[in-house]
Amino acid sequence: MRLLDLVVRDAIIPELRSTKRDEALAEMLDALVAAGGLPASLRDECLESIIKRENHGSTGFGHGIAVPHVKHAAIDRMVVGIGGSVEGVEFNALDRQPVFSVFLLISPANRPEDHLDAMEAIVGNLSKLTHRRFLRQARTADEVVALLEEWDAKAQVG
């Protein structure tokens, strides 16, 4: 699965304003709505669902990454927004460290296999130290897209 097929280009925020989890999630959802990746009518419901999921168990996997995700019946295609943070976002991550890269995944409820494939593609790439380092250094959406293109190309070869 190609990450660039999922990522909404105009929902890449290289430098999140917020350092608090819920505010960062709201900022990312707002970017998805503004970019046309998520209907505005679903924004609040998705935020509530994501926060509820995070309160049950953090998707901050450690090493400075988090992959919050939600499935929704009214969504017809998977979308991903990406947020970066220079200061770090307090995400209650498993390693208790701040999160610097957030991949927010919203999936159709009726496609659980695709949701798992997307999670695998995201986490698989973010599990690589060099990927995390370069992503953390990216300061523009174009730089993030260039990294994703490189990752997708490597995945096609490997």
C-alpha positions in Angstrom: 0.0 0.0 0.0 1.4 3.4 -1.1 1.4 6.0 1.6 1.0 8.8 -0.9 -2.3 7.2 -2.0 -3.6 7.8 1.5 -2.0 11.1 2.5 -4.0 14.2 1.8 -1.3 16.6 0.6 -2.9 19.7 1.9 -3.4 18.1 5.3 0.3 17.9 6.0 1.3 20.2 8.8 5.1 20.2 9.2 4.9 22.3 12.3 1.9 21.8 14.6 1.0 24.8 16.7 -0.2 22.7 19.6 1.9 20.7 22.1 -1.2 19.1 23.7 -2.6 15.9 22.2 -6.3 16.9 21.9 -5.5 20.3 20.5 -3.0 18.7 18.0 -5.7 16.2 16.9 -8.2 19.0 16.4 -5.7 21.0 14.4 -5.0 17.9 12.1 -8.7 17.2 11.7 -9.3 20.9 10.7 -6.6 20.5 8.1 -8.2 17.4 6.7 -11.6 19.2 6.5 -10.0 22.3 4.9 -8.3 20.0 2.3 -11.5 18.2 1.5 -10.4 14.9 3.0 -13.1 14.8 5.6 -16.6 16.3 5.6 -16.9 19.1 8.1 -20.0 17.5 9.4 -17.9 14.6 10.7 -15.1 16.6 12.3 -16.4 16.8 15.9 -17.6 13.2 15.9 -14.2 11.9 14.6 -12.4 14.1 17.2 -14.5 12.6 20.0 -14.0 9.1 18.8 -10.2 9.6 18.5 -9.9 11.1 21.9 -12.0 8.3 23.4 -9.7 5.8 21.7 -6.6 7.6 23.0 -8.0 7.7 26.6 -8.4 3.9 26.5 -4.8 3.4 25.2 -2.4 5.7 23.6 -1.4 5.3 20.0 1.9 7.0 20.8 4.0 4.0 20.1 7.3 5.4 21.3 10.3 6.7 19.5 8.5 10.1 18.9 5.6 8.7 16.8 1.9 8.4 17.2 -0.7 6.9 14.8 -4.1 7.9 16.1 -6.8 6.3 14.0 -10.6 5.9 13.7 -13.1 4.0 11.5 -16.3 5.7 10.6 -19.3 4.4 8.7 -19.8 7.6 6.8 -16.3 7.7 5.4 -15.9 6.2 1.9 -12.1 6.4 1.5 -9.1 6.2 3.8 -7.3 9.5 4.4 -4.2 10.4 6.4 -3.1 13.7 7.7 0.5 14.2 9.0 1.6 16.5 11.7 5.1 17.3 12.8 6.2 19.0 16.0 9.6 20.6 16.8 8.8 20.9 20.5 6.9 17.6 20.8 3.3 16.8 21.6 2.4 15.3 25.0 0.7 12.1 23.8 1.0 9.8 26.8 3.2 7.6 24.6 4.2 4.2 25.7 7.8 5.4 26.3 6.5 8.5 28.1 8.4 10.7 25.7 7.0 13.5 23.5 5.7 12.7 20.0 7.3 14.6 17.1 5.5 12.9 14.1 1.7 12.1 14.0 0.0 10.2 11.3 -3.8 10.5 11.7 -5.7 7.8 9.8 -9.4 7.9 9.2 -10.9 4.8 7.5 -14.2 3.5 6.3 -15.8 1.2 8.9 -16.6 -1.4 6.3 -13.0 -2.0 5.2 -11.1 -3.3 8.2 -8.5 -5.1 6.1 -7.6 -1.9 4.3 -7.3 -0.2 7.7 -4.9 -2.8 8.9 -2.9 -2.6 5.7 -2.6 1.2 6.1 -1.6 0.9 9.7 1.1 -1.7 8.7 2.4 0.6 6.0 2.6 3.6 8.3 4.0 1.8 11.3 6.4 -0.2 9.1 7.9 3.0 7.8 8.0 4.8 11.1 9.7 1.8 12.8 12.9 2.7 10.8 15.2 5.0 12.6 16.4 6.8 9.5 12.8 7.4 8.4 11.8 8.9 11.7 14.9 11.2 11.7 14.4 12.5 8.2 10.7 13.0 8.9 11.5 15.0 12.0 13.8 17.2 10.0 11.2 18.0 7.3 10.1 21.6 7.6 7.7 21.8 4.6 4.9 19.7 3.1 7.0 19.3 0.0 9.9 17.8 2.0 7.4 15.4 3.7 6.0 14.4 0.3 9.5 13.8 -1.1 10.2 11.4 1.9 6.9 9.5 1.3 7.7 9.2 -2.4 11.1 7.7 -1.4 9.5 5.3 1.1 6.9 4.2 -1.4 9.5 3.6 -4.0 11.6 1.4 -1.6 8.5 -0.5 -0.6 7.7 -1.3 -4.3 11.3 -2.6 -4.8 11.5 -4.6 -1.6 
